[in-house]
């Protein structure tokens, strides 16, 4: 039977990661053009909150994945699972949770890095008015969407893993014994 504590801990970590990824999307840096006394124009960026939100979401999602992989022994270590549909479902969701996890982490990392670059970088421009580069809308939203999918697939993987681990192995019927050979 699946541990309620593990399910609850993973669920809380994933929900927090999802909420922080949505918060990062909503708090993306904005920019405006500022003109100094010499007539030079430059971009001024707003706060860097979305970078912190994105990195926090990335770390929480990583912690959630680590908890499930430790508890399920990364699906490949430890005692063999009983054959059947639960093991098959667990294997399918194991692969899906890793694919969506990698995509979510890449979206959150790329969004955080790009947003940090834009908010820390102030340059002079010769063109009037300058074009202020900003993080593309939807990068953190894509990270949030894949965080949600990772949470779903990870929970399903763990539940099916627990069912396969506790399943009664099918009886061996017939066959030729090869132990003496």
HUQUI-V362211 format. One record per pair of residues at least 4 apart in sequence whose C-alpha atoms are under 6 Angstrom apart, sorted by the first residue. I is the first residue (numbers start at 1). GAP is how many residues later the second one is. Records with the same first field share a line. If there is no record, write none. Layout:
I->GAP / GAP
This chain:
1->161
2->157 / 160
4->4
7->4
10->54
13->47 / 51
14->47 / 137
17->40 / 43 / 44
18->126 / 129
20->33 / 37
21->33 / 36 / 119 / 123
24->26 / 29 / 30
25->115 / 116
27->23
28->22
29->17
30->15 / 16
31->13 / 14
32->11 / 12
33->9 / 10
34->7 / 8 / 9
35->4 / 5 / 6
36->4
42->82
43->89
45->74
50->4
51->61 / 65
54->54 / 58
58->47
68->4
69->4 / 5
73->4
81->83 / 84
82->82 / 87
86->4 / 74 / 78
87->77
90->4 / 67 / 70 / 71
93->4 / 60 / 64
94->63
97->4 / 53 / 56 / 57
100->46 / 50
101->49
104->39 / 42 / 43
105->4
106->4
107->4 / 36
108->32 / 35
110->4
111->4 / 28
115->20
117->4
125->5
138->4
143->4
146->4
150->4
153->4
157->4
163->4
